[in-house]
Amino acid sequence: MTKADLIEEVSRVVEMTRKESEVIVETIFDSIVKSLRSGDKIEIRGFGSFRTRQRQARIGRNPKSGERVDVPAKRIPFFKPSKELRDIVNGAAAAAPVAASAPEGFPTSQA
C-alpha cells in the first residue's frame, strides 16, 4: 500500500474529500517524524511502537572497490509491532475481522 492508497482509503471510509484525507494522513506522518526527531517514543495500542535506535560508528567496505569506508554513528527509526498486529498478520486472529476492531463511532467497511 502506498501513501496515495492510504489517503484514498481514509477518504472512502470516513467519507471526506481526498484533499481533507490527505491533510489528515500528512499530519499523522509529520507528527510521528517530529516526535522521533525529538527522541520521543510513539505507541499506538494494537498496532505497535516507533522509536529511534543508536547505531555505533563502524568501518565498512565499498562493495565495488573493496576500499575501507568510515561509517559515522547515527540514529535510525525502529518499529516494533504489537502482539495483536503480529497475531493478525500470522493468521492467529483470522477468525476476528480487522474491521471489527475500528474505534467506536467510526464506520466500518462492513455495511
C-alpha positions as CSV (number, residue, x, y, z in Angstrom):
1,M,0.0,0.0,0.0
2,T,1.3,3.4,-0.9
3,K,0.7,6.7,0.8
4,A,-1.7,7.6,-2.0
5,D,-3.6,4.3,-1.4
6,L,-3.8,5.1,2.3
7,I,-5.2,8.6,1.6
8,E,-7.8,7.1,-0.8
9,E,-8.8,4.5,1.8
10,V,-9.2,7.2,4.5
11,S,-11.2,9.3,2.1
12,R,-13.5,6.4,1.3
13,V,-14.0,5.1,4.9
14,V,-14.5,8.5,6.6
15,E,-16.4,9.9,3.6
16,M,-14.3,13.0,3.2
17,T,-12.7,14.7,0.2
18,R,-9.4,13.4,-0.9
19,K,-7.8,16.7,0.0
20,E,-9.1,16.6,3.6
21,S,-7.9,13.0,3.9
22,E,-4.5,13.9,2.6
23,V,-4.2,16.6,5.3
24,I,-5.1,14.0,8.0
25,V,-2.6,11.5,6.7
26,E,0.2,14.1,6.3
27,T,-0.5,15.4,9.8
28,I,-0.2,12.0,11.3
29,F,3.1,11.3,9.5
30,D,4.5,14.7,10.3
31,S,3.6,14.2,14.0
32,I,5.4,10.8,14.0
33,V,8.5,12.2,12.4
34,K,8.6,15.3,14.7
35,S,8.3,13.0,17.8
36,L,11.0,10.7,16.6
37,R,13.3,13.6,15.7
38,S,13.0,14.9,19.3
39,G,13.7,11.5,20.7
40,D,10.2,10.6,21.9
41,K,8.6,7.1,21.6
42,I,5.3,6.8,19.8
43,E,3.0,4.0,20.9
44,I,-0.2,3.1,19.0
45,R,-2.0,0.5,21.0
46,G,-3.0,-2.6,19.0
47,F,-0.6,-1.5,16.2
48,G,2.9,-1.0,17.5
49,S,5.5,1.5,18.6
50,F,8.0,3.7,16.9
51,R,11.3,4.8,18.4
52,T,14.9,5.5,17.4
53,R,17.9,3.4,18.0
54,Q,21.5,4.5,18.1
55,R,24.0,2.8,15.7
56,Q,27.7,3.0,16.6
57,A,30.3,4.2,14.2
58,R,32.0,1.4,12.2
59,I,34.3,0.7,9.4
60,G,32.5,-0.6,6.3
61,R,33.7,-1.6,2.8
62,N,32.8,-0.1,-0.6
63,P,31.4,-3.2,-2.4
64,K,32.7,-2.0,-5.8
65,S,36.3,-1.3,-4.9
66,G,36.7,-3.1,-1.6
67,E,38.0,0.2,-0.1
68,R,37.5,0.8,3.7
69,V,35.0,3.5,4.5
70,D,34.2,5.1,7.8
71,V,30.5,5.0,8.6
72,P,29.6,7.6,11.2
73,A,27.3,6.9,14.2
74,K,23.6,7.6,13.6
75,R,20.1,7.3,14.9
76,I,17.7,5.1,12.9
77,P,13.9,4.8,13.2
78,F,12.7,1.4,14.5
79,F,9.2,0.0,14.5
80,K,8.1,-2.8,16.9
81,P,4.7,-4.3,16.1
82,S,2.3,-5.1,18.9
83,K,1.4,-8.7,19.8
84,E,-2.1,-8.1,18.4
85,L,-0.7,-7.0,15.0
86,R,1.8,-9.9,14.9
87,D,-1.1,-12.3,15.6
88,I,-3.3,-10.8,12.9
89,V,-0.5,-10.9,10.3
90,N,0.4,-14.5,11.2
91,G,-3.3,-15.6,10.9
92,A,-3.8,-16.5,14.6
93,A,-6.6,-14.0,14.8
94,A,-8.1,-14.9,11.4
95,A,-11.5,-15.5,13.0
96,A,-11.7,-11.9,14.2
97,P,-12.2,-9.5,11.3
98,V,-9.9,-6.5,11.3
99,A,-12.7,-4.0,10.5
100,A,-14.5,-5.0,13.7
101,S,-11.7,-3.5,15.7
102,A,-12.3,0.0,14.4
103,P,-12.8,2.6,17.2
104,E,-16.4,3.2,18.2
105,G,-18.0,5.9,16.2
106,F,-16.0,5.2,13.1
107,P,-17.8,3.4,10.2
108,T,-16.5,0.0,9.2
109,S,-16.3,-1.3,5.7
110,Q,-18.9,-3.9,6.6
111,A,-22.4,-2.5,5.8
